């Protein structure tokens, strides 16, 4: 289900967008219009004949409308604004006419087609997408006709034998390009209906001019061309208010075409499979219209949220940096007392020596506790063989990272506990910088500045951008807002009293760091960010490893939000976090990223079918905003800007992977799936800048690196 549901959703979404583009003439549309051509192959009887051309039997003949009879025809509809007004006028004067509808409009507004038929008007085909048929193959012509009939069947349960070619005018204007089309249309069983009186209402010449041009001469019968769609038709509606009573006073009747010709009705009822097929098509169009309407609203919401978030990030990050970098800034009395550093480790032989050596070089007094969680690669033996002072190894059966951390807390001697991953290295000043905020007795936990050490590969560079911009810039913002969602497992510190009050590290979720951070907020503790407490971690180096890591993070975050959901209705510190922090975190860490792919879906759609220039400009606009935020984040962290060269590619490729991971996490949660702890392969290649040199591994340890699978 985790793979079937997103695939089905994606296919359905693409199908709806394609259908929407089709009925809006964004797909398969052809707006070419042919120039006048020679008339050498057009029968003379047609050129001098009436506006109704019957070529069904092979020998073309034309028909005229009898005197004192008017056939009002309306092209290009139905239109949701103007067609109802036209119908109202016709009903007011008890007049009937012929509506030559396009299939794309009929499919979008089937209720108007149904009203036309119910009020006694005749329907004719005007193709589906309104192309000039002289440019089209017979296959495309058949497609235009069949799709037009399909829309009529779904809208009103009928098919019709009347047809008017797009861009047609009078029979005497037939030429060598349009006549073959008329012959072919006749062979398919249709009467071709042009006109002999053009109101030219599409030019919007004014009501009086429309009335004059639409009035027949000397009591002659006429087929009058008007439009109920394609733009502002207010003049057409106003002209009907004058034309209908005037011609009625002169003895004219306004009737259907077949009635004027004393011929059988052009309508044939559709039944059986053809009827259900038409209804299914119209229903699918309605669904696509509603879905794309929702998507457009969602896109607007996401666009506003993304821009608002970027703006908020820049503003609050600036305020945070300005506050903590003031010369007189301080958290309280300097923290100089020793602290305990916990290093949970499972099969970390590739990394553990570098991790412990970086801690041994710490400028702050510490004790180091390595909790070996049932490793099978000699991790604990390697640490003990180092024989470093202030380093203890605690062995336990494999029980998972939260259990290892809780075991380490029980063995810790000091009231401040620093936690880190076994694949991470600290700078000498990291612990000192990390614990200074505990000079404020209200602070219960501190998040450090986690950095990607293996950033030389493309996937590493992308994660480096994400860490600096997406994590650390976020943490500055959350610090100011007082709702820091996560103390990173790579570098974080806790007041032991605070941990005891919330029950330590919980095993309820797969994101124990997020879980405990939310619990601390609810217990009334401040959680802050220490920008100078830098830790260098080894990021996943393959897509599969990255997928496993982020899948667990996303799913664990959802679990933590769900676990602490009651905070929304509670009072005190828990309620403040529940009504501020939880919605904020849910919106920007779970919901917004889930909907953000809409930007890329519409980008792709716009590139292929829409206004390409505007689409590209909009995408570059968003990219520029992201680049500004990223550059500011890099400046705050004193990072080289060269890595931002890969930012555009990150937005195209890396971001899509994160979308899919989050979507899969959602589906796992909704389907009740269980996600177990994942493990990643490590190389142990990360070192802290300026830290102690790493001793070469023994051949045995190097060979064992293939089998190491430490915590994610």
Secondary structure, DSSP 8 states (H G I E B T S, - for coil): -TTHHHHHHHHHHHHHHHHHHHHTTSSS-----------TTS-HHHHTS-SEEE-TTSS-EEE---TTEEEEEEES---TTHHHHHHHHHHHTT--EEEEE-HHHHHH-HHHHHHHHHTT-EEEE--SS---GGGS-HHHHHHHHHHHHHHHHHHHSEEESEE--TT---GGG--TTTHHHHHHHHHTT-EEE--SEE--GGG---HHHHHHHHS-STT--EEEEEESSSS--HHHHHHHHHHHHHHHHTT-EE--HHHHTT---SEEE--HHHHHHHHHHHHHHHHHHHHHHHHHHHHHHHHHHHHHHHHHHHHHHHHHHHHHTSTT--SSS---S-EEEEEEESS-TTTHHHHHHHHHT-SS-EEEEEEEES-SSSHHHHHHHH--TTEEEEEE-S--HHHHHHHHHHH--SSEEEEEETTEEE-TTHHHHHHGGGGSTTEEEEEEEEEES--SSHHHHHHHHIIIIIIIHHHHHHHHHT------TTSEEEEHHHHHHHTSS-SSSS-HHHHHHHHHHHTT-EEEEEEEEEEEE----SHHHHHHHHHHHHHHHHHHHHHTGGGGG--HHHHHIIIIIIHHHHIIIIIHHHHTHHHHHHHHHHHHTS-HHHHHHHHHHHHHHHHHHHHHHHHHTT--GGGGGGHHHIIIIIHHHHHHHHHHHHHHHHTT------EE--------TT--------HHHHHHGGG--EE-
